[in-house]
């Protein structure tokens, strides 16, 4: 009896909300680079809090010098970009405190950064958090989102790998 059931090969990984707020499809983001999916597909959240956590488990592959974006590579090779704010590269890192470094192992839900939402808004920028899958060829399927309230750490869906 014991040899009859084979373990299923793991082909997916949960993806969680990096911040509490309003979840929305990329189509609703007011930046054409994201809304037209020039960098890949994903989702966005209009944040209600300042702490940003990792949406997936993996390794930190990029921390931009301006601290506005962090890249994470999953064990399956998917590159996930967490972009904090729209056009916030212009703020030269001032409203961001990054809690991770290049090559750090991270788990989903682990703090990545804290943003100063008020400073971003007072500077005339949008504080929307965007999560992009930049090498889509690694994915067979990913969650489709609709605008809704979401809580940090809540599962958005599952990334299904090729």
C-alpha positions in Angstrom: 0.0 0.0 0.0 2.7 2.5 0.9 4.3 2.6 -2.5 1.1 3.4 -4.4 1.2 7.1 -3.7 3.9 9.3 -5.1 4.7 12.7 -3.7 3.6 15.5 -6.0 6.5 17.6 -7.4 6.3 21.0 -6.0 5.4 23.4 -8.9 4.1 26.4 -7.0 4.8 28.9 -4.3 2.4 31.2 -2.4 2.8 34.9 -2.8 1.6 37.2 0.0 0.7 40.9 0.3 3.8 42.9 1.3 1.7 45.6 3.0 -1.8 46.2 4.1 -3.9 48.3 1.7 -5.9 48.2 -1.4 -4.8 45.5 -3.8 -5.1 46.3 -7.5 -4.2 45.0 -10.9 -1.2 46.6 -12.6 -3.7 48.0 -15.2 -4.8 50.5 -12.5 -1.3 51.8 -11.7 -0.8 55.4 -12.9 2.7 54.7 -14.2 2.8 53.4 -17.8 5.9 51.3 -17.3 3.9 49.2 -14.8 0.4 49.5 -16.2 1.6 48.5 -19.6 3.6 45.6 -18.1 6.8 46.7 -19.8 8.8 45.0 -17.0 6.5 42.0 -16.5 3.2 41.3 -14.8 2.2 41.4 -11.1 0.1 43.5 -8.9 0.1 46.7 -6.9 -1.0 47.8 -3.4 -2.0 51.3 -2.3 -0.4 51.0 1.2 -2.0 51.9 4.5 1.2 51.1 6.5 4.9 51.8 6.2 6.5 48.4 6.7 7.1 46.3 3.6 7.6 42.6 3.8 8.8 40.0 1.3 6.0 38.7 -0.8 8.0 35.4 -1.5 10.8 33.3 -0.1 14.1 33.5 -1.8 17.4 35.4 -2.0 17.8 39.2 -2.2 19.3 39.6 -5.7 19.1 43.4 -5.9 19.0 46.4 -3.6 18.8 49.6 -5.7 21.3 52.3 -4.5 18.3 54.6 -4.2 16.6 52.0 -1.9 13.3 52.3 -3.7 13.3 48.8 -5.1 14.4 45.3 -4.0 14.8 42.2 -6.1 14.2 38.7 -4.8 15.1 35.5 -6.7 13.0 32.5 -5.7 14.6 29.0 -5.5 12.8 28.2 -8.8 14.6 31.2 -10.5 11.7 33.7 -10.7 12.8 37.3 -10.3 10.4 39.3 -8.2 10.8 43.1 -8.0 9.3 45.0 -5.0 9.1 48.6 -6.2 8.2 51.1 -3.4 6.4 54.1 -4.8 6.2 55.5 -8.3 9.1 57.6 -9.7 10.6 57.5 -6.2 14.0 56.8 -7.6 14.1 60.6 -7.8 14.1 60.9 -4.0 17.6 59.4 -3.7 16.8 56.9 -1.0 15.7 59.5 1.6 12.2 58.0 2.5 13.4 54.4 2.6 15.1 52.3 5.4 16.1 48.9 3.9 16.3 45.9 6.3 18.0 43.5 4.0 21.3 43.3 2.0 22.3 41.7 -1.3 22.4 37.8 -1.1 20.4 37.7 2.2 18.0 34.7 2.4 14.4 35.9 3.0 11.2 34.2 3.8 7.8 35.4 2.8 6.6 37.9 5.4 10.1 38.9 6.5 10.6 42.7 6.7 12.4 44.2 3.7 12.0 47.9 4.2 10.2 50.7 5.9 8.9 53.7 3.8 8.2 57.2 5.0 4.8 57.5 3.3 4.3 61.1 4.4 7.7 62.2 3.0 6.9 60.4 -0.3 3.6 62.2 -0.6 4.9 65.6 0.5 7.5 65.3 -2.2 4.7 64.9 -4.7 5.1 61.2 -5.4 2.8 58.2 -5.2 3.5 55.6 -2.5 2.0 52.7 -4.4 3.9 49.4 -3.9 4.3 47.4 -7.1 5.3 43.7 -7.2 6.5 42.5 -10.7 7.5 39.1 -12.0 10.3 40.3 -14.3 11.1 36.9 -16.0 7.6 35.7 -16.8 8.9 32.7 -18.8 9.5 31.0 -15.5 5.8 31.1 -14.8 3.0 28.9 -16.1 0.4 30.8 -14.1 0.2 33.6 -11.5 -2.7 35.1 -9.5 -5.1 37.5 -11.2 -6.1 40.2 -8.8 -9.1 42.4 -8.5 -9.2 45.6 -6.5 -9.9 44.7 -2.8 -8.7 45.4 0.7 -5.8 43.1 1.7 -3.8 42.6 4.9 -0.1 42.3 5.1 0.9 38.6 4.9 -2.4 37.5 3.4 -2.0 35.1 0.6 -2.8 36.7 -2.8 -2.5 33.4 -4.7 0.1 30.9 -5.9 2.8 31.3 -8.4 2.8 28.2 -10.7 6.2 27.5 -12.3 6.8 26.0 -15.7 
